[in-house]
Amino acid sequence: MTSRIEDTFKSKPIFMPYFPLGYPALDTSIDVIEALANNGADLIEVGLSFSDPLADGPVIQHATQTALEKGITVKKSLAALKELRRRGVNIPLILMGYYNPMLAYGLENFVRDAAEAGADGFIVPDLPLEESREFENVAGDFPLIRMLAPTTPPERMELIARSARGFIYLVSVTGVTGERKSIAEGLGELIARVREHTSAPVCVGFGISTPEQAKEVGRMADGVIVGSACVKTIGGSKKPVETAKQFAAAFRSALRSTLDASASHA
């Protein structure tokens, strides 16, 4: 099941945007995710909305709240995922959401329906390692992507990194999601510490908001995750689908230049 993810990381660094289903409207969000996939995204974090998104800052909170107010549900989100696959979107799609809606849906039902819809894995920010066994048992071959942060103690970092599947989501800053003016100091050292314990790709998220920042991170990491900037730029546009195309192309171009530079020095 992880082969699609593994294949994606054969050409690094990858570009991984986040966008929530249902924002600014369900049909538009499907079109936006399709546009991101067709114009430079290598893997997409597909957002499942929840009323208490504790890891997210104001931009994503607003977007997911809007989606909820317009009637988005887990069931509708999985149907949208299936529609994206029907349209020919074949890059990895990772469902990013909180544990409560998954429990309410029923874990076995959720994983089964997500797999049938075409999901490649899951990111659940509020599900710690110690409480994740039940989910992982149900998920089987579908990876639960682990998150690490600058505040993760060394012993715990080693434990989480050693058991990583798919890739590691490395939070670059302390705090919630949101755009930052510059890349966190010491990011290179943090990535190096994580890599001591795992061969899984290390992808960096939280606070990356421009192609220039993505390029900087892409020189160090295996992947660059862009959430708040993606949601803000596209969601605030009068032509969100066209903006999604331009957004993906700009970040892909920046990361491709990193790839070309490293190839020329090889």
Order of alpha helices (4+ residues) and beta strands (2+ residues): alpha-beta-alpha-beta-alpha-alpha-beta-alpha-alpha-beta-alpha-beta-alpha-beta-alpha-beta-alpha-beta-alpha-alpha
